[in-house]
Amino acid sequence: MKKIRVIVVDDSALVRSLLAEIINRQPDMECIGTANDPLVAREMIREKNPDVITLDVEMPRMDGIDFLGRLMRLRPMPVVMISTLTERGAEVTLRALELGATDFVAKPRIGVASGLNDLATQIVEKIRIAASAQIRRAPAPAAARTGDAPAAAPAIPSGTLLGRVSTEKLIFIGASTGGTEAIRHILTQLPADCPGIAITQHMPPGFTTSFAARLDTLCRITVKEAVHGERILPGHAYIAPGGRQFSVGRSGANYVAVVEEGEPVNRHRPSVEVLFRSAAHVAGRNAVGVMLTGMGADGARAMREMKDAGSYNYVQDEASCIVFGMPREAIAHGAADEVLPLDQIAPALMARLHAPDRVHHRI
């Protein structure tokens, strides 16, 4: 069996040792080197050609975000961010994902040894996912400073409006690994008068507030973290809070957000399955479903329930996914009406909502 070859980059000798030990305990992976700063890591990557690197943010000589930006432009490869900064500075995490990091793990601020061992399963799972991810070369930006907002390049003219679209219509989006950028790509193309949007992105507590706020600065629609009981309004997108289950309910003639503790579903909280099942039960034929990049099968069965209830569903194609797991499962369950590259999903949504009663060929 070919092992996943990993290089650990962290300025803490203790963390390097612990991560190497966690990795080497796995039968399918090995730590082939550790580096205490990006300049050492750069030479090690050239020499050893790893499958995945884990990367800290705060390091001497060059911080991890600067290094990541250069790495993804010059030698794109799977990167899992493992840093305390990813927990207390969600903006840094989102910047890392924008630059091309596959995923992140927030290491504990105190009790590092016990904390990392508690996170061992999550760490190695994300390394495995990263090893199979499709990595693309990042474009060279005019400015690559930490905190810079990415330039949105809508495929739809900024003045485009949908006009009179039924307020009964709702868009439901589910995503996991690679989904933060896929969601950004879609939402930045949508007009200010689009139907209400409910989104579940697999993300832990402490990150979804910043994710929603960042999207809100980039989009023509209003983007916010969902709050229990609030009305789902047109021109708004609602992000499932990390660590909570999010679904959509009814209060009279209105759609409302339902946010509750709930149990994990498919090991996830928030779970796409929970959101999509509510779409089938509450919105039916007024729902439009979108399944984006992600590992696993969360949401696939419920998306089929949506289709059986009359929704029209778009699924991201393999070539444009970072990880094709969730879209593949949705297709396998017969939930997809159209399978499209990421670039085509927002225009397809617009076209369908402009002519909501148009008959489409179902696959």
C-alpha positions in Angstrom: 0.0 0.0 0.0 1.4 3.4 -1.0 1.5 5.6 2.0 0.5 9.3 2.1 3.8 11.2 2.6 3.4 14.2 4.9 5.7 17.1 5.8 4.9 19.0 9.0 5.7 22.7 9.2 5.4 24.3 12.6 7.7 26.5 14.7 6.9 24.5 17.9 9.2 21.4 18.4 6.5 19.9 20.6 3.8 20.3 18.0 6.1 18.9 15.3 6.9 15.9 17.4 3.2 15.3 18.3 1.9 15.6 14.7 4.7 13.3 13.4 3.7 10.7 16.0 0.0 11.0 15.1 0.7 10.6 11.4 3.2 7.7 11.8 0.6 5.8 13.9 -1.5 5.5 10.8 -1.0 2.5 8.5 -1.6 4.5 5.4 0.6 7.6 6.0 4.0 8.6 7.2 5.7 11.8 8.2 8.7 12.2 5.9 10.0 15.4 7.5 9.4 18.3 9.8 10.4 22.0 9.4 10.4 24.8 11.9 9.9 27.6 9.3 8.8 28.0 5.7 12.3 28.5 4.3 13.4 25.1 5.6 10.1 23.7 4.4 10.6 25.0 0.9 13.9 23.1 0.5 12.4 20.0 2.1 9.4 20.1 -0.3 11.7 20.3 -3.3 13.8 17.4 -2.0 11.1 15.0 -0.7 8.1 15.8 -2.9 5.4 15.2 -0.2 1.7 14.4 -0.9 0.4 16.7 1.8 1.9 19.4 4.1 0.5 20.6 7.4 1.2 24.2 7.9 1.2 26.6 10.9 0.5 30.3 10.5 2.7 32.1 13.0 6.3 31.3 12.2 9.7 33.0 12.1 11.2 34.5 8.8 7.9 34.1 6.8 4.4 33.6 8.1 2.4 30.6 6.9 -0.1 32.7 4.9 2.6 34.3 2.8 4.3 30.9 2.3 0.9 29.4 1.4 0.3 32.1 -1.2 3.7 31.5 -2.9 3.4 27.8 -2.7 0.0 27.7 -4.4 1.1 29.9 -7.2 4.4 28.1 -7.9 3.9 24.5 -6.7 0.3 23.8 -5.9 -0.2 20.9 -3.5 -2.6 19.8 -0.7 -2.2 21.9 2.5 -3.9 21.4 5.8 -3.6 24.4 8.1 -3.0 23.4 11.8 -2.7 26.5 13.9 -4.0 28.2 17.0 -4.5 31.3 14.8 -7.2 29.4 12.9 -9.3 29.3 16.1 -8.9 32.9 17.4 -8.5 34.5 14.0 -11.2 33.0 11.7 -10.3 35.7 9.1 -6.8 34.1 8.8 -8.4 30.7 8.2 -10.7 32.0 5.5 -7.7 33.7 3.8 -5.9 30.4 3.9 -8.8 28.7 2.2 -9.0 31.5 -0.4 -5.4 30.9 -1.2 -5.9 27.2 -1.8 -5.5 25.4 1.6 -7.7 22.3 1.4 -8.8 22.4 5.0 -7.9 23.4 8.6 -7.7 22.2 12.1 -7.6 24.5 15.1 -5.0 23.3 17.6 -5.7 24.0 21.3 -4.3 27.1 22.9 -3.6 25.3 26.2 -3.0 21.6 26.9 -1.4 21.2 23.4 -0.3 17.6 23.9 -3.6 16.2 25.1 -5.5 18.5 22.8 -3.7 17.4 19.7 -4.2 13.7 20.6 -7.9 14.4 21.1 -7.9 15.9 17.6 -5.9 13.0 16.1 -8.8 11.4 14.2 -9.8 14.7 12.7 -6.2 15.6 11.7 -5.5 12.3 9.9 -9.0 12.3 8.2 -8.3 15.8 6.8 -4.9 14.7 5.6 -6.5 11.7 3.8 -9.1 14.0 2.2 -6.4 16.5 1.2 -4.3 13.8 -0.4 -7.1 13.0 -2.8 -8.2 16.6 -3.4 -7.9 18.2 -6.8 -5.5 21.1 -6.4 -5.3 24.0 -8.8 -2.7 26.7 -9.3 -3.8 29.9 -7.7 -3.7 33.0 -9.8 -1.1 35.6 -9.0 -3.0 38.5 -7.3 -2.1 42.1 -7.6 -1.8 42.1 -3.8 -1.6 39.1 -1.7 -1.6 40.6 1.8 -3.3 38.7 4.6 -6.9 40.0 4.9 -7.3 41.2 1.4 -10.7 40.4 0.0 -10.6 38.3 -3.2 -11.9 40.1 -6.2 -15.2 38.8 -7.3 -15.6 38.3 -11.0 -19.3 37.8 -11.7 -20.2 36.0 -14.9 -23.6 37.9 -14.7 -23.7 41.7 -15.2 -23.9 43.5 -11.9 -27.1 45.3 -12.9 -29.0 42.1 -13.6 -32.2 41.6 -11.6 -34.6 38.8 -11.6 -37.7 40.9 -11.5 -40.9 39.3 -10.2 -39.9 36.0 -8.7 -42.3 34.2 -6.3 -41.3 34.8 -2.7 -42.2 31.1 -2.2 -39.0 30.1 -4.0 -36.0 29.2 -1.9 -32.5 28.1 -2.8 -30.8 25.4 -0.7 -27.0 24.9 -0.8 -24.9 22.2 0.8 -21.1 21.9 0.8 -18.0 20.6 2.7 -14.3 20.5 1.8 -13.6 23.2 -0.7 -17.1 24.7 -0.2 -16.2 28.1 1.2 -14.8 29.2 -2.1 -17.4 27.5 -4.2 -20.2 29.2 -2.1 -18.4 32.6 -2.5 -18.2 32.0 -6.3 -21.9 31.4 -6.6 -23.2 34.1 -4.1 -21.1 36.9 -5.6 -22.9 36.3 -8.9 -26.4 36.5 -7.6 -28.6 39.7 -7.9 -29.9 41.6 -4.9 -33.5 40.4 -5.5 -32.8 36.7 -5.7 -34.9 34.3 -3.6 -33.8 33.5 0.0 -30.9 31.1 0.3 -30.3 28.6 3.1 -26.7 27.2 3.3 -25.0 24.5 5.2 -21.2 24.4 5.0 -19.5 22.0 7.3 -17.6 24.3 9.6 -16.9 24.3 13.4 -18.2 26.9 15.9 -16.4 30.2 15.8 -15.9 30.3 12.0 -19.3 30.7 10.4 -19.9 34.2 11.8 -16.7 35.4 10.1 -17.5 33.4 7.0 -20.9 35.1 6.7 -19.5 38.5 7.4 -16.8 38.2 4.8 -19.3 37.0 2.2 -21.6 40.0 3.1 -18.8 42.4 2.1 -18.5 40.8 -1.3 -22.1 40.1 -2.4 -25.0 42.2 -3.7 -27.2 40.1 -1.4 -27.1 40.2 2.4 -25.3 37.3 3.9 -25.6 36.5 7.6 -25.4 33.6 10.1 -28.8 32.1 10.6 -30.7 33.0 13.8 -33.4 30.8 15.2 -36.9 32.1 14.4 -36.0 34.8 11.9 -37.8 35.1 8.7 -36.1 33.9 5.5 -36.2 36.9 3.2 -35.5 37.4 -0.5 -32.1 38.9 -1.2 -30.6 37.2 1.8 -28.4 34.2 2.4 -28.4 32.4 5.7 -25.3 30.4 6.8 -25.8 27.4 9.3 -24.0 28.3 12.5 -21.1 26.0 13.3 -21.9 23.3 15.8 -25.7 23.8 15.4 -28.3 22.1 13.1 -30.0 24.4 10.7 -33.3 23.8 8.9 -36.1 25.8 7.4 -39.7 25.8 8.8 -43.0 27.6 8.3 -44.7 30.2 10.4 -47.9 31.0 8.7 -47.1 32.1 5.1 -43.4 32.8 5.9 -40.3 30.6 5.8 -38.3 30.8 9.1 -34.9 29.6 10.2 -34.8 26.8 12.7 -31.5 26.7 14.6 -31.1 24.1 17.4 -28.5 22.0 19.1 -29.6 18.6 17.7 -27.6 15.5 17.4 -24.9 15.1 14.7 -26.3 13.6 11.5 -23.8 11.7 9.2 -21.3 12.8 11.9 -21.9 16.5 11.1 -23.4 19.4 12.9 -24.5 21.3 10.9 -25.6 18.6 8.5 -26.6 19.1 4.9 -29.0 16.2 5.4 -31.0 18.2 8.0 -31.3 21.3 5.8 -32.2 19.4 2.6 -34.8 17.2 4.3 -36.5 20.4 5.6 -36.4 21.7 2.0 -38.3 18.6 0.9 -40.9 18.8 3.6 -41.4 22.6 3.7 -40.6 24.0 0.3 -41.2 21.1 -2.1 -41.5 22.2 -5.7 -40.6 25.8 -4.7 -37.1 24.6 -3.7 -34.0 24.7 -5.8 -31.1 22.5 -4.5 -27.4 22.9 -5.0 -24.8 20.3 -4.0 -21.2 21.5 -4.0 -17.8 20.0 -3.4 -17.2 17.9 -0.3 -16.1 14.6 1.1 -18.7 11.9 2.1 -22.4 11.5 1.5 -24.0 14.1 3.7 -27.2 15.4 2.1 -27.4 12.9 -0.8 -30.4 11.0 0.4 -32.2 14.2 1.4 -31.5 15.8 -1.9 -33.3 12.8 -3.5 -36.2 13.5 -1.2 -36.1 17.1 -2.4 -36.3 15.9 -6.0 -39.2 13.5 -5.2 -41.0 16.4 -3.6 -40.7 18.5 -6.8 -37.5 20.5 -6.4 -35.0 21.1 -9.2 -31.4 20.2 -8.3 -28.0 21.3 -9.5 -24.8 19.3 -8.6 -21.3 20.5 -9.1 -19.3 18.4 -11.6 -16.2 16.3 -10.8 -13.8 18.5 -12.8 -14.5 21.6 -10.8 -14.8 20.0 -7.4 -12.0 20.0 -4.9 -13.5 16.7 -3.5 -16.2 15.0 -5.5 -17.6 12.9 -2.7 -20.9 14.6 -1.8 -21.8 15.5 -5.5 -21.0 11.9 -6.6 -23.3 10.5 -3.9 -26.1 12.9 -4.9 -25.8 11.7 -8.5 -25.7 8.1 -7.4 -28.9 8.6 -5.5 -30.6 10.0 -8.6 -30.9 13.5 -7.0 -29.4 15.6 -9.7 -31.3 17.3 -12.5 -28.2 18.9 -13.9 -24.5 18.3 -13.3 -22.6 21.5 -14.0 -19.2 23.1 -13.6 -19.1 25.5 -10.8 -18.9 28.5 -13.2 -22.2 27.6 -14.7 -24.3 27.0 -11.6 -25.2 30.7 -10.8 -26.1 31.5 -14.4 -28.2 28.3 -14.5 -30.0 29.3 -11.3 -30.6 32.8 -12.8 -32.0 31.4 -16.0 -34.3 29.0 -14.2 -35.6 31.6 -11.8 -36.3 34.0 -14.7 -38.5 31.3 -16.2 -39.5 29.3 -13.1 -42.3 27.3 -14.8 -40.1 26.2 -17.8 -39.9 22.5 -18.2 -36.3 21.1 -17.9 -35.0 17.8 -19.0 -34.3 15.7 -16.0 -31.3 13.3 -16.0 
